Amino acid sequence: MNPALWRRVAGRLGASLVVAWGSTTAAFVGLHALPGNIADILAGDLDYPGLREAIAAEWGLDRSLAVQYLEFLGRIARGDFGTSYELRSPVADVVAAQLWPTLQLAVSAGVLALLIAVGVAVLTSGRGRISRAVASLVELVFASTPVFWLGILLLMAFSFTLPWFPVSGDAGAAALVLPAITLALPTAGLLTQVLREAMEKTLEQPFVVTVRARGLGEWRVRTRHVLRHAALPVMTLGGWIIGGLLGGAVITEKVFGRPGLGTVTLNAVLSHDVPIVLAVVLLAAFVHVAASTLLDLLYVLIDPRLKAP
């Protein structure tokens, strides 16, 4: 790896740290900007003797704002998000216990959406007008369909009418099928549109003619060369995809009665459990920053032009 590339990687990693620091600072400022006493805000709906004194001691509310800020940064860096006084448990433990079901759902839906998008785009890009028009119409319908409505339709079809999949819960792989499809289809609808447009532009490039002149079949041309060059526009949507999957998981988990961060977050909002809400918001921001940074670094591997000094 040449020095220029190392500088590019180091610069992007440094930028990601700055964004993570900015997200943490914004959370601290937002918490202190809320009207009312910080101890009352963190206590939520609870009111029992000694609670607010314990909160003040834990969060150092009797110290200067600068000291509170530095301690807040240190705690977040250590993964210490405080205590959920509603659940009487460390926030990190509550979030960690519900993290896997949400990751399982989001990753499954993301992989399924990507497979659908790649398959449909490869089959329909540069083809006849009718096939592209039909595919575009179906994609537009899925991209415009609310997640909760799509989930209800799938439940009615494949859980109530045809009892193929469980109605709720997360017992076994079968319980993951409908939630993953529900979350994947809207994302796949948008990704397919972007990927097909990029592939059709790439198919018009001179290098495609050269590759075809070497005797490669159309399928290999599309999958080995055209798809690689068309992947960059899709990767720029990485942040949106992650945000959409995490946000859609909140609704999907409630529709299908699944455990996860979505259910925990909604319960925390309803009970005014601010420490958990704060932890989930920061976790989502950190995941977004990490994924965006990883995609930026992958650009270099996919597009050789970015390796140049």
N, C-alpha and C positions, 0 to 999 in steps of 0.2 A: 504494500500500500504506500503510495507516494506521500510526501509531506503535505502537499496541498489537500489531499483527501483526508489526512489525519486532522488538519486544521478545520476542515469542513465538519467532520464528525464531532470534534471537540466543541466547535461553535454551537452545533445543534444540541448537544448534551447540556452545555452551559445555558442555552436559551430555555431548555426544558426545566432546569433548576430554578431559573428566574420566574418562570410562569407558576411553578409549584409554590414558590415563596409568595408570589403575588396572590395566589388563591388562598393561602393560609392567612395572609395579612387581611385580605378582604373579609374572610370569615370572622377574624378578631374584631375588625372595625364594625362589621354588621352586628355582631353580638352586643357591642358596647353602644351602638347607635339605637338599639331598640329602646322604646320608652319604658321607664320604670327601673327598679333596682335589679342588678344582675342576679343577685341571689334569688329574688322572687321569680325571675324569668327561668332560671335553671331548675328551680323547684317545681315549676309547672303547677299542676292542680293540687299538689300535696301540701299538707300543713300539719306538721306534728312538731312537738317541742325539740329544739336544738338543731333542726334541719338546716335552717339558714345560716346558723353559726358554723355548722360543719361544711357547708358549701363555701362560705367565705374563707375558711381555713384551707380547704382543698384547692381552690382557685386563686388563693392569695389576693383576695379583693381588698384587703387592708393595706396593700402596698401601692407604690406609685404605678401609674399607667405604663410607664416604660418597662418597669420590672415585670409587670403582668404580661406585657407583650413578649418579652424575651423568654419568660417561663412558658408561655403558650407555645412559642415556636419550638422550644426544647421538648415539650410534652408531645407535640404532634410528630416531631422527628423520631421520637421513641415509640410512637404508636399508642400513646396514652391519650385517649379521648375523654377521660373522666369517668364519672359514674352515672348510670341511669338510676335516678332516685325513684322513678316509677317502678322499675323492675328490680331495684336494689341489687344491681349487678354491674360490673365494669362494662362500659360501652364496647370496648374492644372484644370482650367475650360474646356479647350479644350479636355484634355484627359478624364476627367470625363464625358463629354457629349457624347463621343464615346466609353466609356468603356462597357456599358451594351450590345450593339449589338454584340461586340466581345465575351464577357462572355457568352451571350446567345448561340452563335454559337459554341464556344469551349466546353461548358458544355454539350450541346445537343449531339455534335459529340462524346465526351468522354463517355457519358452514353450509347449511341448507340453502340459504338465500344466494350465497356465492355460487354454489353448484348449479342452481336453477338459472342464474343470470348468465353464467359462462355457457351452459348448454344451449339455452335459447338463443343467445347472441351469436354463437358460432353457427348454429343451424339456419338462422334467418338473415344474418347480415349479407348484403349484396344479392339477395335472392329476389324473387318476383314481388311486384307491388302488392299483390293480394295477401301473400303470406306475411309480409312485413306489416301490412295494415291490420290484419287480424291479431298478430302478436302485439302490436302497439296498443290496440284497443284493450286487450286482456291485461296488459301491463298497467295501463292507465287506471283500469277498474281496481286492480289490487292495490296500486299505490295510493288511491284515493279512499280506500275503504278503511273506516276506523277499526282499530285492533279489537276493541270490545265487541263490535258488531260481528266481525269475522269470527271471533271466538265463539259467540253464541250460535252462529249458523253452523259451525263445525260440530258443536256439542249437540245441536238438534239433529244433525244428519248422522253422526257417527257414534253418538253416545245414547241418545234417546230413541231415535228411529232404528238405527242399526247398532246394537250394543257391542261394538267392536273395541271401544276404548273406554277407560274409566271416566266417570263424570268429574271427579275431583281427586286431590291428593297427589302424592309423588311416589306411590308404591310401584317400583319396577319401571322398565323402559317404556312399556305401553302408555303409562301416564304422561310421558314426556312428548309423545308423538303430536297430539293435537295442539298443545301449547307452542311447541317449536314451529309447527306449520303456521299457526296463527301469527306468530311474531315474524316469521321469515317471509311470507308472501308480500306484504307491503314493501319491505326492503328490497326483495328481489325484483319487484315491479320497477322501481326507480333505477336500480343497478343495471338491469337489462337494457333500459332505454339509453343510459349513458354509455354502456359498453358497446352496444350495437352501433351507435353513432360514431364512436371512436374507431371501431373495426372497419366501418364503411369508408372512413377517411383514410385509414391505413391501407386498405385494399387498392386505393388509387395511387399509392406511392410507387415510384419507379423500381424500388428494390423488390417489390412483389413480383413484377414482371421478370426480373432477373432470377428470382428463386424458382418461379414456375418454369423458366427456360432450362433449369437444371434437371427437370424431370420429376420434381416432387409432386405428389398427389395433392389435390385441393384440401383434403382434411389435414394433412401435415403442414401445408402452407398456413392454414388458419390457426392451428393449435400451437405450432412451434415458432412462428414468426409474427404473424399478424396479431395474435392475442397478446404476445409479450409487449409489443409496442403500444397496443391499445389499453394496457393495464394502468398506465400512469393517471389518466383522468379518473379512473375508478378509485385509485388509491387516495386521490385528493379528497374523496368523500369519506375517508376513514373516520375522521372525527364525528361527522354527522351520523355515520352508521352506528358507531359505538354509543353515541348519545341516544339515538333512536331505539337501539336494542335495550339499553338500560332503562330508558323512560317507558318503553313499551312493556318491559318486564313487570313494572309496577301494576299496570292494568291487567296484563295477562295472568299474573299470579292470583289476583283477586277473582277474575272470571273463572279460573279453573281450580280455585281453592288450594293453591300450592303454597308451601312455605317459601321464604326468601326475603331478600332485602326490601322488596316492594311491600310486602305485608307488614314487615317491621316498621317501615317508614310511615305508611299510612296510619298504623296504630299509634306511632309516636307523635304524629301531627295531631291526631284527634285527642290525645291525652296531654298535649303540650310538653312532651318529653324532648326538650331542646337539645340536650347532649347527644342523643341518638340522631336527631335530624342533622345536627352539625357534623357529626361523624360521617354520615352517609353522603352528605353534600361534598365534604372534602375528599372522601374516597372516590366518588364519581369524578371529581376534578383531577385527582392524581391518576386515575385509570386513563382518562382522556389524554392527559399530558404524556403519559408513558406510551400509549398507543400511537399518538401523533408523532412522537419522537422516533419510535421504531419504524413507522412508515416512511418518515423522512430519510432514515438511514437505508431503508430498502430501495428507495429511488435509485441510489447509486448502483445497486446490484442489477436492477432491471434496465436502467438506461445508461449505457456505456459513456454517453456524452458527458454525464455528470462527473465522471472520473477525471476529466481533464482539469488541469490547473486553472 
